[in-house]
Amino acid sequence: MSTVLVIAARDDWPTDRVVKALTDGGAEVFRMDTAEFPQEVTLAGRIDARRGWSGGLTTAHRAVDLADVSAVYYRAPNPFSLPATMSEPENLFAAAQARAGLGGIITALDCRWVSHPAAMSRAEYKPLQLATARTSGLTVPPTLITNSPDAVRAFVGDITGPIVCKPVATPVLIEDDQFKAVYTRRVTEDDLADLRGISTTAHLFQAWVDKAYEVRLTVVGDRLFPAEVHAGSDAAHTDWRSDYRSLTYRTGTAPPNVVEGVRRYMDRLDLRFAAFDFVVSPDGVWTYLEANPCGQWDWIEHATGLPIAQAIADELQGVSR
């Protein structure tokens, strides 16, 4: 029987919505978290000259034949959970074998993907995102990535207006056993007077773009779901992620040139899902900031009613609406 394989964290409730949409539509679903391998999930994959990968994934309650997998929904699963009795070298070796074995077989499946992990991994790089956006016809802000204080000073001299600094990679870190986030911040004169920390790693600087509001544009296959994000505080105006409670949302419409550019972007990076962030200026110009291939979308659906979970389910089943 045709089956949709869902690989996501066990407690990821947006994925729960996708699974419900799939099962409500009559689809067969096999859900797993890579954290369940190898202690709760058994793999037995076979390939030979006559047929591709077959055999199964099995849990205490369910099983699926790899040959029956018609689509895979891949969304940020957890790391492998290995026996606690392993030494650190054994753990590293076993994790590498699990990634190459289970991960290798799953990524070799010839089926629909939302999205393939290789494409998602590549699309995480912000320098590639900006280059792809530019060549796809989207407007991008002047940007510098550097570890040189002199390059920062030269960039500031070239920009007629404020600049901001933001992380090049994930903005989340763990410090003192707590999750912390590094938000976009405006660069001040005091910052420019002391740039000694710049040389320690890569930093991203960008020209500040005046905004009327921002847009979270969720893309699923060929469907686009624009939601206006209106900031209600100074902190949210700089980085709306820093003050969710002040935000209000409205459904919107993307201009034709943005729609065309976004579709070119998705094709070039081989993505079937992405969450784009745009700034919309007071005179209506859309400027691209980034596109997360595994971005959050559930709170946007809740706030606006946009049917994103259903769109993901439809994409996995090849359904057009």
C-alpha positions in Angstrom: 0.0 0.0 0.0 1.2 3.5 -0.9 2.6 5.1 2.3 3.7 8.6 3.3 6.8 8.4 5.5 7.0 11.2 8.0 10.4 11.9 9.7 10.2 14.5 12.4 10.7 15.0 16.1 8.2 12.9 18.1 6.8 16.0 19.9 6.6 18.3 16.9 3.0 19.4 17.0 3.0 21.2 13.6 3.8 17.8 12.1 0.8 16.4 14.1 -1.3 18.7 12.0 0.2 17.5 8.7 -0.3 13.8 9.8 -4.0 14.6 10.7 -4.5 16.2 7.3 -3.0 13.2 5.6 -5.0 10.6 7.5 -8.2 12.6 7.3 -7.8 12.4 3.5 -7.3 8.6 3.7 -3.5 8.5 3.3 -1.5 5.7 5.0 1.2 7.3 7.2 4.3 5.8 8.9 5.8 8.4 11.3 9.1 8.1 13.0 11.8 10.2 14.7 15.4 9.3 14.0 15.9 9.4 17.8 14.0 6.1 17.8 16.7 4.4 15.8 18.2 2.0 16.5 16.6 1.2 19.9 12.9 1.5 18.9 13.0 1.2 15.1 14.5 -1.7 13.2 15.8 -1.3 9.6 16.1 -4.1 7.1 16.8 -2.7 3.6 17.6 -4.8 0.6 18.6 -3.9 -3.0 19.7 -6.1 -5.9 19.9 -6.1 -9.7 16.2 -6.6 -10.1 14.7 -3.9 -7.8 15.5 -0.9 -5.7 15.4 -0.6 -2.0 12.8 -2.7 -0.3 12.5 -4.3 3.1 11.3 -2.5 6.0 11.2 -0.1 8.9 9.5 -1.7 11.9 8.5 -0.5 15.4 6.7 -2.4 18.2 3.4 -1.4 16.6 3.8 -0.8 12.9 5.9 -1.6 9.8 6.3 -0.2 6.3 8.0 -1.6 3.2 10.4 0.9 1.7 9.1 -0.1 -1.7 5.7 1.3 -0.7 6.9 4.7 0.3 5.4 7.2 -2.2 6.5 10.4 -0.3 8.6 11.6 2.5 8.0 14.6 4.8 11.3 15.5 6.4 11.2 18.1 9.2 14.0 18.5 11.8 14.1 15.1 13.5 16.2 14.5 16.6 19.6 12.9 16.8 20.0 9.1 17.0 19.5 7.6 20.5 22.2 5.1 21.1 22.6 2.7 24.1 24.0 4.5 27.2 26.4 1.7 27.7 28.5 2.8 24.7 31.8 4.7 25.2 32.2 8.0 23.5 34.3 6.6 20.6 31.7 3.8 20.2 28.9 6.4 20.3 30.5 8.5 17.5 31.2 5.4 15.4 27.6 4.1 15.8 26.1 7.4 15.1 28.1 7.7 11.8 27.0 4.2 10.8 23.3 5.0 11.6 23.5 8.2 9.6 25.1 6.5 6.6 22.9 3.4 6.9 19.4 4.6 7.8 19.9 8.1 6.4 21.5 6.8 3.3 18.7 4.4 2.5 16.0 6.9 3.2 17.6 9.7 1.1 18.0 7.2 -1.8 14.2 6.6 -2.0 12.9 7.7 -5.4 9.6 9.5 -4.3 8.1 12.9 -3.6 10.0 14.8 -1.0 9.0 17.8 1.1 11.9 18.5 1.0 14.9 16.3 0.4 17.4 16.7 3.3 20.3 17.2 0.9 18.5 20.2 -0.7 17.5 21.5 2.7 21.0 21.3 4.1 22.4 23.2 1.1 19.7 25.8 1.3 20.5 26.6 4.9 23.5 28.7 3.9 22.6 32.4 3.9 25.3 33.4 1.4 23.8 30.9 -1.0 20.3 32.1 -0.2 21.2 35.7 -1.0 23.0 34.8 -4.2 20.0 32.6 -5.3 17.5 35.3 -4.4 19.5 37.9 -6.4 19.8 35.7 -9.5 16.1 34.8 -9.2 15.2 38.4 -9.6 14.4 39.3 -6.0 15.7 42.5 -4.4 18.4 41.8 -1.7 19.9 44.4 0.6 23.6 45.3 0.5 25.3 42.7 2.7 28.8 42.0 4.1 30.0 38.8 5.6 33.4 39.2 7.2 35.8 38.8 10.2 37.7 42.0 9.3 37.1 45.2 11.3 38.5 47.2 8.4 35.9 45.6 6.0 33.1 46.6 8.4 34.3 50.2 8.5 34.6 50.3 4.7 31.1 48.9 4.4 29.7 51.4 6.8 31.3 54.2 4.7 29.6 52.9 1.5 26.1 52.7 3.0 24.1 55.8 3.3 22.0 54.9 6.4 21.9 52.5 9.3 23.3 49.0 9.2 22.3 45.9 11.2 24.2 42.9 12.4 22.7 39.4 12.5 23.9 35.8 12.8 25.1 34.0 9.7 23.8 30.7 10.9 21.2 29.6 13.4 20.4 32.4 16.0 19.9 29.9 18.8 22.6 28.8 21.3 22.7 27.0 24.6 24.4 28.9 27.5 24.1 27.9 31.2 21.8 25.1 30.1 19.3 27.6 28.7 18.2 28.3 25.1 19.1 31.8 24.0 18.5 33.6 20.8 20.7 36.2 19.0 18.4 38.7 17.3 19.1 41.3 14.6 20.4 44.5 16.1 21.3 48.0 14.7 24.9 48.8 14.8 25.6 51.9 16.9 28.5 54.4 16.9 29.7 52.8 20.1 29.8 49.4 18.3 31.9 50.9 15.5 34.3 52.4 18.0 35.3 49.0 19.3 35.3 46.2 16.7 37.7 43.9 18.5 35.3 40.9 18.6 34.8 40.9 14.8 38.0 38.9 14.1 36.8 35.9 16.2 34.4 34.5 13.6 32.2 35.4 10.6 29.6 38.2 11.1 26.8 39.3 8.7 26.2 43.1 8.3 23.4 44.4 6.2 22.0 47.8 5.2 18.9 48.6 7.2 15.8 48.6 4.9 13.0 51.0 5.9 9.8 49.0 6.4 6.1 49.5 6.6 5.7 45.9 7.7 7.3 42.5 7.0 5.9 39.4 5.2 6.3 35.7 6.1 5.7 34.0 2.8 5.3 30.3 3.2 5.8 28.3 0.0 4.5 24.7 -0.4 5.1 23.3 -3.8 3.5 25.7 -6.3 1.3 27.4 -3.6 2.3 30.7 -1.9 0.8 31.8 1.4 1.8 35.5 2.2 1.1 36.8 5.7 1.8 40.4 6.7 3.6 40.8 10.0 3.0 44.1 11.7 5.3 45.1 14.6 3.8 46.7 17.7 7.0 47.6 19.5 10.5 49.1 18.7 12.1 45.7 19.4 9.8 43.9 17.0 10.3 46.6 14.3 14.0 45.7 14.3 13.5 41.9 14.6 9.9 40.7 15.0 11.1 37.4 16.5 12.2 39.3 19.6 8.6 40.3 20.6 5.9 37.9 19.3 3.3 39.3 21.7 3.3 42.7 20.0 2.7 41.3 16.5 -0.5 41.4 14.4 -1.0 39.5 11.2 -3.0 39.9 8.0 -3.2 37.7 4.9 -1.7 39.5 1.9 -0.9 39.3 -1.8 2.6 38.9 -3.3 3.4 41.1 -6.3 3.8 39.1 -9.6 7.6 39.8 -9.8 8.0 38.4 -6.3 5.9 35.3 -7.1 8.0 34.7 -10.2 11.3 35.2 -8.3 10.3 33.0 -5.4 9.3 30.2 -7.8 12.7 30.5 -9.6 14.4 30.4 -6.2 12.5 27.2 -5.2 13.4 25.5 -8.5 17.1 26.4 -8.3 17.5 25.0 -4.8 15.2 22.0 -5.4 12.9 22.9 -2.5 9.2 22.0 -2.1 8.8 24.0 1.1 10.4 27.2 2.5 9.5 30.1 4.7 10.6 33.4 3.2 11.0 36.6 5.1 10.6 39.9 3.2 10.6 43.6 4.3 8.0 45.8 2.5 9.0 49.4 2.3 6.6 52.3 2.8 6.4 52.6 -1.0 5.6 48.9 -1.5 9.0 47.5 -2.5 9.6 43.9 -1.3 13.2 43.2 -0.2 14.3 39.6 0.4 15.9 38.8 3.8 16.1 35.0 4.0 14.3 31.7 3.3 14.3 28.9 5.9 13.9 25.5 4.2 12.5 24.2 7.6 10.9 27.3 8.8 8.1 27.5 11.4 4.6 28.0 9.9 2.0 26.7 12.4 1.6 30.0 14.3 1.0 31.7 11.0 -1.8 29.2 10.1 -3.3 29.7 13.6 -3.2 33.5 13.3 -4.4 33.9 9.7 -6.3 30.7 8.8 -4.0 30.0 5.9 -4.3 26.3 5.1 -0.6 25.4 5.2 -0.9 22.0 6.9 -3.4 20.9 4.2 -1.1 22.2 1.5 1.8 20.2 2.8 -0.4 17.1 2.9 -1.6 17.8 -0.6 2.0 18.2 -1.9 3.0 14.9 -0.4 0.1 13.2 -2.2 0.5 15.1 -5.5 -2.9 16.8 -5.1 -3.5 20.2 -6.8 -6.0 22.7 -5.5 
